[in-house]
Amino acid sequence: MMEFKISNVEFAKAVSEVSNVVSNKTTQPILAGIKLIAKADCLILIGSNSDIVIERKIPIDSEGLNGCKVYKTGSIVISAKYLNEIIKKLPNEIHLKVTENQSVIIQSEDIITKLNGFNSTEYPSLPYVNFSNNIRIASDALIDIIKQTVFASSQNESRPVLTGVNFSFEKNSLTCAATNSQRLSLKRHKLNSNINGSFIVPNTALIELVKLFGDCATEIDIFTADNHIVFKSNTKSLYSRLIEGNYPNISGLIPQQSSTTVTLDTKRLLKGIDRASIFASEWRNNNIKFQVSEKSKVKISSLSSEMGQIEEIQDIKNISGDEELNITLDGKFMIDALKAIKEDEVSICFNGSMSPILIMPVGNPSHLQLISPVRSN
Amino acid sequence: MMEFKISNVEFAKAVSEVSNVVSNKTTQPILAGIKLIAKADCLILIGSNSDIVIERKIPIDSEGLNGCKVYKTGSIVISAKYLNEIIKKLPNEIHLKVTENQSVIIQSEDIITKLNGFNSTEYPSLPYVNFSNNIRIASDALIDIIKQTVFASSQNESRPVLTGVNFSFEKNSLTCAATNSQRLSLKRHKLNSNINGSFIVPNTALIELVKLFGDCATEIDIFTADNHIVFKSNTKSLYSRLIEGNYPNISGLIPQQSSTTVTLDTKRLLKGIDRASIFASEWRNNNIKFQVSEKSKVKISSLSSEMGQIEEIQDIKNISGDEELNITLDGKFMIDALKAIKEDEVSICFNGSMSPILIMPVGNPSHLQLISPVRSN
């Protein structure tokens, strides 16, 4: 018979954050719900799918300053879709009350909604995690690491380990790596860690994590358990299932030398490849031709199609090694790679037209990417 | 062998405006193109589909102030999709040249694009219109009239005349009307007209007209021909096919009396119906119940569903006639109707639960709407 009052704005934000992960396509209607728990000192909202659980806490200020007040403690599960749609359309303070038979009454001004809830004891409990051993990281650093790696993971379930990002903790560092076997992105970050080990986190969970923590700078504690990893701030927790299996050995893939290395302007190169992709998209592999022909010039072009072709010349800021080069690359992979780089200049190492290229931001050795060339005919 | 230079920004805007109406789903590739004509004093761009032609003129300033210069006059047709994508990605002044075999070379800085064009003589010519008899109207007034009527037209081709808006010109007025036979919107506008007659303009053309003239305040001249209507400013023209047939007689449908008339706050009513529609959308007709029960109060509710229900009470500002009323309405039609009203208060006239309701903004007799009730069980 729980009952509480809360600001419509704060409740709408929390409901929306939690309902992000809840799927409507579930065989059990209760799993399409949000679990609401009213305690003496906080409201808790929980939403989940088969991979991810999000827990959101709204602390109750004893002074009632944030407009939240619990009259009766208790818990209920309510359809995420309807709760989300209703709450965001209510004009003012919300008064939520559970009556008999899991019936939920939500009132705001002269607007009264009745929703049929579910018995909260039938909602799955949170995964068991021992919250003692943690690693602490700033949310903006963690989000940068994820954004710079997760795009390179695979969308294809045929090799499940590749659909995740590998988090590898050593004494003083975290290394994140993702690959779909044609491209790879790797990012190192210094931190104090008392955890050792590798964990493959599903890319879907990391995309939700960026949404959940993207709008506020906070500290995030990372905890691990046998099958789960938890990312936790004061008010938000994201539990993710881990992907089982062994992540491929990355370090052996990174070339230690190059036959040609060029330095280019990152934004200009990105724009050039984006333009060349206009025609390349007619082809299966978004093929872009990349040629070093004259010293200090690079030509970017799409293979000519029925409709037309495009080519452009860009200045090379620096070149070492062989000054003749001709390679065909997947334009989409190149665009993703360059978008992940914040630095003004990028250095690209080549080992002929058949070997993967190595892309590194100039002045930042913590991040590197590999892209395999396309075998053109 | 035409050749010209133009500012990339201005050209991109014009190409985008014209390509809006060009469809890629055409059996003749030339019809998916934009016709470019370079004259001594202007550039002309033309794009079309089976209902609509848009003609866009870029005047050439003899001082070269707008960066446009024609070196050789001529004309060509270029794929709208590729031209649009390329031009918006070019960084600087554009140099366009047609060489042998309709080959088009577009250069900007060190970026060179080659496109295969089409012989412009094979592109359909503009519909014949006698540009003498015109009606002049301000673009913002015309756009308001269209926005307040076009939504009520039919999406269903089974009665083609209902897929258009009926423009009826009399000596001193234009009356626009649209109906899908369940709802109707009518707007009168005063103007000096030397045309008499009715023209049914396809709703698709009017939606394009709003896009084309929506961003600039200008004078629009309207011309009519046997099968076409033209909306024309200094630099833009939209030619639309007319729908053949007789438009239904509207004036007989408008009730001259009412059993109950209520005045409500427009925005608040809109929000209330939007909220009630959360559950109503589970039903075929978005059914919303509207009840006057106590004097000066109205209850808006959705029919209860498996998931829940919502109801709210709103104050009536004014009521006359019978104070008992119970009617079921299509929530989506009500939302569209109220969104078309700018005035703060709206007056609704009822004639029992089986007759259409009449919606009028308070203080503006030039606009009225009808909505038929849903037969609830």
Interface residues (C-beta under 8 A of the other chain):
Chain A: S79 Y82 E85 I86 K89 L90 P91 V104 E109 D110 I111 I112 T113 K114 L115 N116 K271 G272 D274 R275 I278 F279 S304 E306 M307 G308 Q309 I310 E311 E312 I313 Q314
Chain B: S79 Y82 E85 I86 K89 L90 P91 V104 E109 D110 I111 I112 T113 K114 L115 N116 K271 G272 D274 R275 I278 F279 S304 E306 M307 G308 Q309 I310 E311 E312 I313 Q314
